[in-house]
Each structure stands twice: as structure tokens, then as C-alpha cells.
Amino acid sequence: MLLTSTDAGQIALEFLMAEWNISEDDREWFFIVNSRLIGEIWYVVELAVAGLPDRWFIQVYDNGECDTNYTFISPICGSEGCIDLIHLSYIVAEVIVSERNAR
């Protein structure tokens, strides 16, 4: 394995930040929950926003590439509103609303 779990976590975080065009200032909202090796060639990295139940699961392969078909899971549907997001920056809230609405 070429990557450590820490490396895989950072790669997944950078991938998600680039995917959503998140600024450096807004990256502080996101954190790595877990990064675990699956088999011998890839990690599953779980990312979240502080204080929210929403989760992204991204596969990171041993060559440092991320699977672009990541998984987003939330117990909150988009139709339930977004009152829980008022404390977030606008772009971070928009990302979560968009993800919730897409499921």
C-alpha cells in the first residue's frame, strides 16, 4: 500500500473541497471522521461538517486517485428545510442543501 490512512483522508478532503470549489476559509468546517483500509488497494474515507449528521464517503485508491462517485448520507431530507444550517458559511450550507436535495 502506497498510502497511509492519514494520506487517504487528506486526499479525500482535498477532492471534496475541489469538487465543490470550497475556499480555504470555509475548509475549516469539514473534518475527517474516519479513514479505513479496505482490502489491499483502497481506503474508504468518511468526511463530515462539524455539528451535523451529514456524511460523505469517498474511496481513495492506493495510487492517490478518488472515485468520483462518492456517497452522501444524511438523515435529513432536503424537503425538511435547512434551519440546522444557519450557523454555517453560505457556500458550506449550499453544498449540504444541494447534497440533501439530490438524494
Order of alpha helices (4+ residues) and beta strands (2+ residues): alpha-beta-beta-beta-beta-alpha
